[in-house]
Amino acid sequence: MPRYFFDAANGSCHSDLEGAELASTAEARSYAIRYAGQSLSDDPALLGGEEDFRVEVRDSERLLLFTVTTFVTEAPAMMRA
């Protein structure tokens, strides 16, 4: 089974040194989405300030396959607050 690595970044990068063996890139995508959601659930401050929160998915050769990006965009109504 292929190994995928899930690096987290929000201004600083946290490299995944172990990775996970998953059957396909579709499973890696689902894993990355769940990983991002759990990370933000555990620590909502990861989306503080102007920074986004990203999970970069890499293959066994560390080639970037795709990125899950989460960010907060304030609506104009927030400017009045």
DSSP file (Angstrom, degrees, kcal/mol; ACC not computed):
  #  RESIDUE AA STRUCTURE BP1 BP2  ACC     N-H-->O    O-->H-N    N-H-->O    O-->H-N    TCO  KAPPA ALPHA  PHI   PSI    X-CA   Y-CA   Z-CA
    1    1 A M              0   0    0      0, 0.0    22,-0.2     0, 0.0    23,-0.1   0.000 360.0 360.0 360.0 142.5    0.0    0.0    0.0
    2    2 A P        -     0   0    0      0, 0.0    20,-2.1     0, 0.0     2,-0.4  -0.347 360.0-132.0 -68.9 150.9    1.3    3.5   -0.7
    3    3 A R  E     -A   21   0A   0     18,-0.2     2,-0.3    20,-0.1    57,-0.3  -0.889  21.0-167.1-105.4 135.0    2.4    5.8    2.1
    4    4 A Y  E     -A   20   0A   0     16,-2.7    16,-2.5    -2,-0.4     2,-0.4  -0.912   8.7-146.4-120.6 148.4    1.2    9.3    2.3
    5    5 A F  E     -B   58   0B   0     53,-2.6    53,-2.5    -2,-0.3     2,-0.6  -0.925   2.8-155.6-118.1 142.1    2.4   12.2    4.5
    6    6 A F  E     -B   57   0B   0     -2,-0.4     2,-0.4    51,-0.2    51,-0.2  -0.859  11.7-171.7-123.7  93.2    0.3   14.9    6.0
    7    7 A D  E     -B   56   0B   0     49,-2.5    49,-3.2    -2,-0.6     2,-0.4  -0.725  10.9-149.2 -89.2 130.9    2.2   18.1    6.8
    8    8 A A  E     +BC  55  14B   0      6,-2.1     6,-3.4    -2,-0.4     2,-0.4  -0.799  18.0 178.7-101.2 141.0    0.3   20.8    8.7
    9    9 A A  E     +BC  54  13B   0     45,-2.4    45,-3.0    -2,-0.4     4,-0.2  -0.996  25.0 152.7-145.3 137.1    1.0   24.5    8.2
   10   10 A N  S    S-     0   0    0      2,-1.7    41,-0.1    -2,-0.4     3,-0.1  -0.288  97.6 -41.6-152.5  57.3   -0.3   27.7    9.6
   11   11 A G  S    S+     0   0    0      1,-0.1     2,-0.3    40,-0.0    42,-0.1  -0.178 141.1  50.5 103.6 -38.0    2.6   30.1    9.4
   12   12 A S  S    S-     0   0    0      2,-0.0    -2,-1.7     0, 0.0     2,-0.4  -0.941  86.4-123.8-126.0 154.2    4.9   27.4   10.6
   13   13 A C  E     -C    9   0B   0     -2,-0.3     2,-0.6    -4,-0.2    -4,-0.2  -0.800  13.5-164.4-104.7 138.3    5.2   23.8    9.2
   14   14 A H  E     -C    8   0B   0     -6,-3.4    -6,-2.1    -2,-0.4     2,-0.2  -0.932  21.0-146.9-119.4 104.0    4.8   20.6   11.1
   15   15 A S        -     0   0    0     -2,-0.6     2,-0.8    -8,-0.2    -8,-0.1  -0.492   8.7-131.9 -77.8 137.1    6.2   17.8    9.0
   16   16 A D        +     0   0    0     -2,-0.2    -9,-0.1     1,-0.2    -1,-0.1  -0.797  25.6 179.3 -84.3 112.4    4.6   14.3    9.3
   17   17 A L  S    S+     0   0    0     -2,-0.8    -1,-0.2     1,-0.1   -10,-0.0   0.682  75.7  41.9 -90.7 -19.8    7.6   12.0    9.7
   18   18 A E  S    S-     0   0    0      1,-0.0    -1,-0.1   -14,-0.0    -2,-0.1   0.877  83.1-172.2 -93.5 -45.4    5.6    8.7    9.9
   19   19 A G        -     0   0    0    -13,-0.1     2,-0.3   -16,-0.1   -14,-0.2  -0.170  23.7 -97.0  73.9-176.3    2.9    9.0    7.3
   20   20 A A  E     -A    4   0A   0    -16,-2.5   -16,-2.7     2,-0.0     2,-0.6  -0.998  19.4-125.2-143.2 138.6    0.0    6.6    6.8
   21   21 A E  E     +A    3   0A   0     -2,-0.3     2,-0.3   -18,-0.2   -18,-0.2  -0.767  40.5 168.7 -85.4 121.3   -0.4    3.7    4.5
   22   22 A L        -     0   0    0    -20,-2.1     6,-0.0    -2,-0.6     3,-0.0  -0.941  41.6-123.5-134.7 154.5   -3.6    4.1    2.5
   23   23 A A  S    S-     0   0    0     -2,-0.3     2,-0.3   -22,-0.2    -1,-0.1   0.769  84.0  -5.3 -71.0 -27.6   -5.1    2.3   -0.5
   24   24 A S     >  -     0   0    0    -22,-0.1     4,-1.9     1,-0.1     5,-0.1  -0.960  69.8 -98.2-158.9 169.4   -5.5    5.4   -2.8
   25   25 A T  H  > S+     0   0    0     -2,-0.3     4,-2.3     1,-0.2     5,-0.1   0.807 120.5  60.9 -66.5 -28.6   -5.3    9.1   -3.2
   26   26 A A  H  > S+     0   0    0      2,-0.2     4,-2.0     1,-0.2    -1,-0.2   0.910 106.3  45.4 -63.7 -41.0   -9.0    9.2   -2.6
   27   27 A E  H  > S+     0   0    0      2,-0.2     4,-2.5     1,-0.2    -2,-0.2   0.878 110.9  53.5 -68.2 -36.6   -8.5    7.7    0.8
   28   28 A A  H  X S+     0   0    0     -4,-1.9     4,-2.5     2,-0.2    -2,-0.2   0.883 107.4  51.9 -64.0 -37.9   -5.6   10.2    1.4
   29   29 A R  H  X S+     0   0    0     -4,-2.3     4,-2.2     2,-0.2    -2,-0.2   0.943 111.0  46.0 -62.9 -48.4   -7.9   13.0    0.6
   30   30 A S  H  X S+     0   0    0     -4,-2.0     4,-2.3     1,-0.2    -2,-0.2   0.907 112.7  51.3 -60.6 -42.1  -10.6   11.9    3.1
   31   31 A Y  H  X S+     0   0    0     -4,-2.5     4,-2.8     1,-0.2    -1,-0.2   0.919 109.5  50.0 -60.4 -45.3   -7.8   11.3    5.7
   32   32 A A  H  X S+     0   0    0     -4,-2.5     4,-2.5     2,-0.2    -1,-0.2   0.883 110.2  49.8 -63.5 -39.8   -6.5   14.9    5.1
   33   33 A I  H  X S+     0   0    0     -4,-2.2     4,-2.4     2,-0.2    -1,-0.2   0.925 113.7  45.1 -65.4 -44.6  -10.0   16.4    5.5
   34   34 A R  H  X S+     0   0    0     -4,-2.3     4,-2.8     2,-0.2     5,-0.2   0.898 112.3  52.7 -65.0 -39.6  -10.6   14.6    8.7
   35   35 A Y  H  X S+     0   0    0     -4,-2.8     4,-2.5     2,-0.2    -2,-0.2   0.921 110.5  47.0 -61.5 -45.5   -7.1   15.4   10.0
   36   36 A A  H  X S+     0   0    0     -4,-2.5     4,-2.3     2,-0.2     5,-0.2   0.933 113.5  48.6 -62.2 -45.9   -7.7   19.1    9.3
   37   37 A G  H  X S+     0   0    0     -4,-2.4     4,-2.1     1,-0.2    -2,-0.2   0.911 113.2  46.3 -61.9 -43.8  -11.1   19.1   11.0
   38   38 A Q  H  X S+     0   0    0     -4,-2.8     4,-2.5     2,-0.2    -1,-0.2   0.902 111.4  52.4 -66.6 -40.6   -9.8   17.2   14.1
   39   39 A S  H  X S+     0   0    0     -4,-2.5     4,-1.9    -5,-0.2    -2,-0.2   0.919 112.8  44.3 -60.1 -44.5   -6.8   19.6   14.3
   40   40 A L  H  < S+     0   0    0     -4,-2.3    -1,-0.2     2,-0.2    -2,-0.2   0.837 111.7  53.3 -71.6 -32.6   -9.1   22.7   14.2
   41   41 A S  H  < S+     0   0    0     -4,-2.1    -2,-0.2    -5,-0.2    -1,-0.2   0.908 112.7  44.6 -65.2 -41.6  -11.5   21.1   16.7
   42   42 A D  H  < S+     0   0    0     -4,-2.5    -2,-0.2     1,-0.2    -1,-0.2   0.840 134.1  14.5 -70.3 -33.9   -8.7   20.5   19.1
   43   43 A D    ><  +     0   0    0     -4,-1.9     3,-2.1    -5,-0.2    -1,-0.2  -0.648  59.6 178.4-147.1  82.5   -7.2   23.9   18.6
   44   44 A P  G >  S+     0   0    0      0, 0.0     3,-1.9     0, 0.0    -1,-0.1   0.722  77.2  77.7 -59.1 -20.3   -9.4   26.6   16.9
   45   45 A A  G >   +     0   0    0      1,-0.3     3,-1.9     2,-0.1    -5,-0.1   0.630  69.4  85.3 -66.2 -11.1   -6.6   29.1   17.4
   46   46 A L  G <  S+     0   0    0     -3,-2.1    -1,-0.3     1,-0.3    -6,-0.1   0.759  90.4  50.8 -59.5 -22.3   -4.8   27.4   14.4
   47   47 A L  G <  S+     0   0    0     -3,-1.9    -1,-0.3    -4,-0.2    -2,-0.1  -0.064  86.4 136.8-103.0  31.3   -7.0   29.8   12.3
   48   48 A G    X   -     0   0    0     -3,-1.9     3,-1.1     4,-0.1    -3,-0.0  -0.425  60.6 -14.4 -78.0 153.0   -6.0   32.9   14.3
   49   49 A G  T 3  S-     0   0    0      1,-0.2    -3,-0.0    -2,-0.1     0, 0.0  -0.232 120.4 -29.5  62.7-141.5   -5.2   36.2   12.7
   50   50 A E  T 3  S+     0   0    0     21,-0.1    -1,-0.2     2,-0.0     2,-0.1   0.480 106.3 108.3 -90.6  -5.3   -4.5   36.4    8.9
   51   51 A E    <   -     0   0    0     -3,-1.1    21,-0.3   -41,-0.1     2,-0.2  -0.415  55.7-147.5 -79.0 147.9   -3.1   32.9    8.6
   52   52 A D        -     0   0    0     19,-0.1     2,-0.4    -2,-0.1    19,-0.2  -0.507  17.6-122.7 -95.4 175.8   -4.8   30.0    7.0
   53   53 A F  E     - D   0  70B   0     17,-2.8    17,-2.8    -2,-0.2     2,-0.4  -0.995  32.7-175.5-123.1 126.4   -4.5   26.3    8.1
   54   54 A R  E     -BD   9  69B   0    -45,-3.0   -45,-2.4    -2,-0.4     2,-0.5  -0.924  23.6-159.8-125.6 145.9   -3.2   23.8    5.5
   55   55 A V  E     -BD   8  68B   0     13,-2.3    13,-2.6    -2,-0.4     2,-0.6  -0.976  18.7-159.8-118.9 113.7   -2.7   20.1    5.3
   56   56 A E  E     -BD   7  67B   0    -49,-3.2   -49,-2.5    -2,-0.5     2,-0.5  -0.838   6.1-150.1 -98.0 124.0   -0.3   19.3    2.5
   57   57 A V  E     -BD   6  66B   0      9,-3.0     8,-3.4    -2,-0.6     9,-1.2  -0.831  18.3-179.5-101.3 125.8   -0.5   15.7    1.3
   58   58 A R  E     -BD   5  64B   0    -53,-2.5   -53,-2.6    -2,-0.5     6,-0.2  -0.882  20.7-127.4-123.7 152.8    2.7   14.2   -0.1
   59   59 A D    >   -     0   0    0      4,-1.9     3,-2.3    -2,-0.3   -55,-0.1  -0.183  47.9 -79.4 -87.0-173.0    3.5   10.8   -1.5
   60   60 A S  T 3  S+     0   0    0      1,-0.3   -56,-0.1   -57,-0.3    -1,-0.1   0.709 134.2  52.1 -64.9 -20.3    6.3    8.5   -0.5
   61   61 A E  T 3  S-     0   0    0      2,-0.1    -1,-0.3     0, 0.0     3,-0.1   0.299 120.0-112.1 -94.5   8.3    8.8   10.5   -2.5
   62   62 A R    <   +     0   0    0     -3,-2.3     2,-0.4     1,-0.3    -2,-0.1   0.669  64.4 155.0  68.4  20.7    7.5   13.7   -0.7
   63   63 A L        -     0   0    0      1,-0.1    -4,-1.9     2,-0.0     2,-0.3  -0.667  50.4-114.5 -76.8 128.4    6.0   15.0   -3.9
   64   64 A L  E     +D   58   0B   0     -2,-0.4    -6,-0.3    -6,-0.2     3,-0.1  -0.492  38.4 174.2 -67.1 123.2    3.1   17.4   -3.1
   65   65 A L  E     -     0   0B   0     -8,-3.4     2,-0.3     1,-0.4    -7,-0.2   0.846  59.0 -31.8 -97.4 -46.2   -0.1   15.8   -4.4
   66   66 A F  E     -D   57   0B   0     -9,-1.2    -9,-3.0     2,-0.0    -1,-0.4  -0.976  52.0-128.6-166.8 169.0   -2.7   18.3   -3.0
   67   67 A T  E     -D   56   0B   0     -2,-0.3     2,-0.6   -11,-0.2   -11,-0.2  -0.990   5.0-149.3-132.2 135.5   -3.5   20.7   -0.2
   68   68 A V  E     -D   55   0B   0    -13,-2.6   -13,-2.3    -2,-0.4     2,-0.4  -0.934  26.6-168.8 -99.6 119.2   -6.5   21.1    2.0
   69   69 A T  E     -D   54   0B   0     -2,-0.6     2,-0.4   -15,-0.2   -15,-0.2  -0.932  10.9-175.0-117.5 132.4   -6.8   24.8    2.9
   70   70 A T  E     +D   53   0B   0    -17,-2.8   -17,-2.8    -2,-0.4     2,-0.3  -0.985  14.7 157.6-124.3 134.3   -9.0   26.3    5.6
   71   71 A F        -     0   0    0     -2,-0.4     2,-0.5   -19,-0.2   -19,-0.1  -0.970  35.4-122.3-150.0 163.9   -9.4   30.0    6.2
   72   72 A V        -     0   0    0     -2,-0.3     2,-0.5   -21,-0.3    -2,-0.0  -0.941  19.8-167.1-111.6 129.6  -11.7   32.5    7.7
   73   73 A T        -     0   0    0     -2,-0.5     2,-0.3     0, 0.0    -2,-0.0  -0.970  16.2-139.8-116.7 118.8  -13.1   35.4    5.6
   74   74 A E        -     0   0    0     -2,-0.5    -2,-0.0     1,-0.1     5,-0.0  -0.589  16.1-132.2 -78.8 136.3  -14.8   38.2    7.5
   75   75 A A    >   -     0   0    0     -2,-0.3     3,-2.0     1,-0.1     4,-0.5  -0.418  29.3-101.8 -79.3 160.3  -17.9   39.6    5.8
   76   76 A P  T >> S+     0   0    0      0, 0.0     3,-1.5     0, 0.0     4,-0.6   0.803 118.9  69.2 -54.2 -30.4  -18.4   43.4    5.5
   77   77 A A  H >> S+     0   0    0      1,-0.3     3,-0.9     2,-0.2     4,-0.6   0.802  90.4  62.3 -59.7 -27.2  -20.8   43.4    8.5
   78   78 A M  H X4 S+     0   0    0     -3,-2.0     3,-0.5     1,-0.2    -1,-0.3   0.757  90.8  66.7 -69.0 -24.0  -17.7   42.6   10.7
   79   79 A M  H <4 S+     0   0    0     -3,-1.5    -1,-0.2    -4,-0.5    -2,-0.2   0.772  98.2  53.1 -68.9 -24.0  -16.2   45.9    9.7
   80   80 A R  H <<        0   0    0     -3,-0.9    -1,-0.2    -4,-0.6    -2,-0.2   0.716 360.0 360.0 -80.6 -21.6  -19.0   47.7   11.6
   81   81 A A    <<        0   0    0     -4,-0.6    -1,-0.2    -3,-0.5    -2,-0.2   0.492 360.0 360.0 -72.4 360.0  -18.4   45.7   14.8
